[in-house]
Amino acid sequence: MTTTLYQRLGGAEGMARLVDDVVAAHLANPVVKTRFENVKDLAHLKRMALEFFSAGSGGPVAYTGKSMPEAHRGMNISEQEYLAVMDDIVGALDKNGVDEEAKKDVIAILYALKGEIIRV
């Protein structure tokens, strides 16, 4: 039986830890910090991120949020900001002991979304 990326990332508990660590990293990252400090409902953002990453990695979760272009429209996210967010995510994966194969899978998914996030 094949193990899903969701399972390799630690299932519900692992995904929740990753989302918490990623958001904390974004809030400390000078490149994207202000974007996240200005979010009115950080709990909602975390819930949507958890749903999105859980569903997208093969978990038993339905994503109920906006599409990536809809969620990021008008934000004019730069390449530098996108890469800073990617670095934060990789840092959270490292912090949580995620293996290299799972990290590569996450990075591939994130790069596939790049066109739906940058300058939309």
Residue pairs with C-beta under 8 A, 6 or more apart in sequence:
4 57
4 58
4 59
5 57
5 58
5 102
5 105
5 106
6 15
6 54
6 57
6 58
6 59
6 60
7 58
8 98
8 99
8 101
8 102
8 105
9 15
9 18
9 57
9 98
9 102
9 106
10 17
10 18
10 96
11 59
12 54
12 59
14 96
15 50
15 53
15 54
15 57
15 59
16 50
17 96
18 53
18 92
18 93
18 96
19 46
19 49
19 50
19 53
20 46
21 91
21 92
21 95
21 96
22 49
22 88
22 89
22 92
23 36
23 42
23 45
23 46
23 49
25 88
25 89
25 91
25 92
26 32
26 33
26 35
26 36
26 85
26 88
27 33
27 36
27 37
29 84
29 85
29 87
29 88
31 80
31 81
31 84
32 81
32 84
32 85
32 88
35 75
35 81
36 42
36 45
39 45
48 63
48 64
48 65
48 71
50 61
51 61
51 62
51 63
51 64
51 65
52 63
52 65
54 60
54 61
54 63
55 61
55 62
55 63
56 63
56 109
57 106
57 109
65 71
67 116
68 113
68 116
68 117
69 116
69 117
69 120
72 116
72 117
72 120
73 120
74 120
75 120
76 119
77 117
77 118
77 119
77 120
78 118
78 119
79 118
82 114
82 117
82 118
86 107
86 110
89 106
89 110
90 103
90 107
93 102
93 103
93 106
94 103
98 106
